[in-house]
Amino acid sequence: MPSYRYTPASALIRCLTAVLLFVAAALGLTVLAAAPASAHDSVESTSPAADASLPAPPEKVSITLSNHPLAIGSQIKVNDAGGSNWADGDVQIVDNVASQPLKPGAPAGRFTVQWRVASSDGHPIEGTFGFTAAAAAPGAAASAGASTGANTVPTMGTAEPGTTIAPTPVKDASEPFPWSIVIFVAVAIGILVALGLMAKRRLQAGDDDRV
C-alpha cells in the first residue's frame, strides 16, 4: 500500500486549497451580511392616497415611510395637468412623514406627485403617485400658473380626502457599489500570491538541498 509522501508541492496544494475554501466561505458571509443593508426604507402610505378623487386640491401632500427619512436633498413636486408645480416652500419632515405644502389656488384636474427623499441609511429613494381634484382650490382665478382645461381629465379612484392607503413603489435612486466585497477579494488575492511565492521559494530550497 503506497504511503503518503510529504513534499513542498503537496504542501503548496493543501495550503492553496485551504485558503480558497476560506475565501469562498468568507465571501459568501460578506454577501449575506450586505443583503439586509441594501433594503432601503419603503413607503407605508401617501396622503392623498394614490389615484384618490378629492373635492378640491389639498393644502399639502405627504409620504409616510417605514423609517425616519433624512432632510438632506428632499424634494416633492406637485404638478398639475399643464406641468405647473404647485409645491410651496421646502419639504417638511416630522418623524417618518415627509410633507409638502401647496400654493393656494390650485386648479381642478389631475395632479402628479414626484417625490425624492434620503432614506434613513443615507441613500436617496424616489417615487410618484397621482390624485384628481374635482374643483379648483379657493383663489384659483387670481393665481398665475393655474392650468385651463384640466377638468377634462377623468376622475380616478374613490378615496376620501386625507385617506392614506396602498403604498407607492419606491425606486432606489443610487445603488451603492459593494466596495467592501471588492476590497476583500483584493486582499484574498494578495494572500494567495504571497503564499504562492513562499511555496515557490520552499520548492527551490528543496531542490537546492537535493543537489
C-alpha positions as CSV (number, residue, x, y, z in Angstrom):
1,M,0.0,0.0,0.0
2,P,1.6,3.3,-1.1
3,S,2.4,5.7,1.7
4,Y,1.7,9.4,1.5
5,R,4.9,11.4,1.0
6,Y,5.1,14.9,2.2
7,T,6.7,17.2,-0.4
8,P,6.8,21.0,-0.8
9,A,4.4,20.7,-3.8
10,S,1.8,18.8,-1.8
11,A,2.1,21.3,1.0
12,L,1.5,24.1,-1.5
13,I,-1.6,22.4,-2.9
14,R,-3.0,21.8,0.6
15,C,-2.3,25.4,1.6
16,L,-3.8,26.9,-1.5
17,T,-6.9,24.7,-1.2
18,A,-7.4,25.8,2.4
19,V,-7.1,29.4,1.5
20,L,-9.5,29.1,-1.4
21,L,-12.1,27.4,0.8
22,F,-11.7,30.2,3.4
23,V,-12.0,32.9,0.8
24,A,-15.2,31.3,-0.7
25,A,-16.8,30.9,2.8
26,A,-15.9,34.5,3.9
27,L,-17.1,36.0,0.6
28,G,-20.4,34.2,1.0
29,L,-20.9,35.5,4.5
30,T,-20.0,39.0,3.3
31,V,-22.7,38.9,0.6
32,L,-25.3,37.6,3.1
33,A,-24.4,40.3,5.5
34,A,-24.6,43.0,2.9
35,A,-28.1,41.9,1.7
36,P,-30.1,43.4,4.6
37,A,-28.2,46.7,4.4
38,S,-29.3,47.2,0.8
39,A,-33.0,47.2,1.8
40,H,-33.9,50.9,2.0
41,D,-37.0,52.5,3.6
42,S,-40.3,51.7,2.0
43,V,-43.5,53.8,1.6
44,E,-46.3,52.8,4.0
45,S,-48.9,55.3,2.8
46,T,-49.5,58.6,1.0
47,S,-51.9,61.4,1.5
48,P,-53.8,61.8,-0.6
49,A,-53.9,58.1,-1.5
50,A,-52.7,57.1,-4.9
51,D,-55.4,57.8,-7.5
52,A,-57.7,59.3,-5.0
53,S,-60.6,61.6,-6.1
54,L,-60.8,64.8,-4.0
55,P,-63.4,67.6,-4.0
56,A,-60.5,70.1,-4.3
57,P,-56.7,70.2,-4.2
58,P,-55.4,69.6,-0.6
59,E,-53.3,72.1,1.4
60,K,-50.4,69.6,1.4
61,V,-49.3,66.2,0.3
62,S,-47.3,63.7,2.4
63,I,-45.5,60.4,2.2
64,T,-45.2,58.1,5.3
65,L,-42.1,55.9,5.3
66,S,-41.2,52.8,7.2
67,N,-38.4,54.8,8.9
68,H,-37.3,58.4,9.6
69,P,-36.0,59.9,6.4
70,L,-33.2,62.5,6.3
71,A,-33.9,66.1,5.4
72,I,-30.9,66.4,3.1
73,G,-31.9,66.5,-0.6
74,S,-35.6,66.0,-0.1
75,Q,-37.8,67.3,-2.9
76,I,-41.5,66.9,-3.6
77,K,-43.1,68.3,-6.8
78,V,-46.9,68.5,-7.3
79,N,-47.5,69.1,-11.0
80,D,-50.9,69.8,-12.5
81,A,-52.1,68.7,-15.9
82,G,-50.3,71.6,-17.5
83,G,-47.0,70.9,-15.9
84,S,-47.1,73.7,-13.3
85,N,-45.5,72.9,-10.0
86,W,-47.8,73.8,-7.0
87,A,-45.3,72.9,-4.3
88,D,-44.9,75.9,-1.8
89,G,-41.6,76.0,0.1
90,D,-39.4,73.3,1.5
91,V,-40.3,69.7,2.3
92,Q,-41.3,69.3,6.0
93,I,-40.2,66.1,7.8
94,V,-41.7,65.1,11.1
95,D,-40.7,61.7,12.4
96,N,-41.3,59.3,9.4
97,V,-43.6,61.6,7.4
98,A,-42.4,63.9,4.6
99,S,-44.9,66.7,3.8
100,Q,-45.0,69.3,1.1
101,P,-47.4,72.4,1.4
102,L,-49.2,73.5,-1.8
103,K,-49.8,77.0,-3.0
104,P,-53.3,78.3,-2.7
105,G,-55.5,78.5,-5.8
106,A,-54.5,75.1,-7.4
107,P,-56.8,74.2,-10.4
108,A,-59.1,71.2,-10.7
109,G,-57.9,68.2,-12.6
110,R,-55.2,65.6,-12.4
111,F,-52.1,66.1,-10.3
112,T,-48.8,64.1,-10.3
113,V,-46.7,64.0,-7.2
114,Q,-43.0,63.3,-7.8
115,W,-41.0,62.8,-4.6
116,R,-37.4,62.2,-3.7
117,V,-36.1,61.8,-0.1
118,A,-33.0,60.5,1.6
119,S,-33.6,57.1,3.2
120,S,-32.6,56.6,6.8
121,D,-29.5,54.7,5.6
122,G,-28.4,57.8,3.6
123,H,-29.4,56.6,0.1
124,P,-31.9,58.6,-1.9
125,I,-35.2,56.9,-2.9
126,E,-38.0,58.3,-5.1
127,G,-41.4,57.6,-6.5
128,T,-44.6,59.0,-8.0
129,F,-48.3,58.9,-7.4
130,G,-51.3,60.9,-8.6
131,F,-54.7,62.2,-7.5
132,T,-57.6,64.1,-9.1
133,A,-59.4,67.2,-7.8
134,A,-63.0,67.7,-8.9
135,A,-62.9,71.5,-8.3
136,A,-60.3,74.2,-8.0
137,A,-59.0,75.4,-4.7
138,P,-60.1,78.8,-3.4
139,G,-58.3,81.7,-5.2
140,A,-57.7,79.8,-8.4
141,A,-58.9,82.6,-10.6
142,A,-56.3,85.0,-9.2
143,S,-53.4,82.6,-9.2
144,A,-50.9,82.7,-12.0
145,G,-50.0,79.3,-13.3
146,A,-53.4,77.8,-12.9
147,S,-54.0,75.4,-15.8
148,T,-57.0,75.6,-18.1
149,G,-58.9,72.6,-19.4
150,A,-57.8,70.3,-16.5
151,N,-61.4,69.3,-15.8
152,T,-61.3,67.2,-18.9
153,V,-59.1,64.7,-17.1
154,P,-61.1,61.6,-16.0
155,T,-61.6,61.1,-12.3
156,M,-59.8,58.0,-10.9
157,G,-60.3,56.3,-7.5
158,T,-62.9,56.8,-4.8
159,A,-60.8,57.6,-1.7
160,E,-62.0,60.4,0.6
161,P,-59.7,63.4,1.3
162,G,-57.0,62.6,3.8
163,T,-57.1,58.9,3.4
164,T,-53.9,57.0,3.1
165,I,-54.0,53.6,1.5
166,A,-51.8,51.4,-0.8
167,P,-48.1,52.3,-0.7
168,T,-46.5,53.6,-3.9
169,P,-43.5,51.8,-5.5
170,V,-40.1,53.0,-4.2
171,K,-37.2,53.3,-6.6
172,D,-33.7,53.4,-5.3
173,A,-32.1,56.5,-6.9
174,S,-28.5,55.4,-6.5
175,E,-27.5,51.8,-5.8
176,P,-24.3,51.7,-3.7
177,F,-21.3,49.9,-5.2
178,P,-20.1,47.0,-3.0
179,W,-16.6,48.3,-2.3
180,S,-16.3,46.1,0.8
181,I,-16.5,42.9,-1.3
182,V,-14.0,44.3,-3.9
183,I,-11.5,45.1,-1.1
184,F,-12.0,41.7,0.5
185,V,-11.4,39.9,-2.8
186,A,-8.3,42.0,-3.5
187,V,-6.9,41.2,-0.1
188,A,-7.6,37.5,-0.6
189,I,-5.8,37.5,-4.0
190,G,-2.8,39.2,-2.3
191,I,-2.7,36.5,0.3
192,L,-2.8,33.8,-2.4
193,V,0.0,35.5,-4.3
194,A,2.1,35.8,-1.1
195,L,1.6,32.1,-0.3
196,G,2.5,31.1,-3.8
197,L,5.7,33.0,-3.7
198,M,6.5,31.4,-0.3
199,A,5.8,27.9,-1.6
200,K,7.9,28.6,-4.7
201,R,10.9,29.6,-2.5
202,R,10.4,26.4,-0.5
203,L,10.4,24.3,-3.6
204,Q,13.6,26.0,-4.9
205,A,15.2,25.5,-1.5
206,G,14.3,21.8,-1.5
207,D,15.7,21.4,-5.0
208,D,19.0,23.0,-3.9
209,D,19.2,20.7,-0.9
210,R,18.8,17.6,-3.1
211,V,21.5,18.9,-5.4
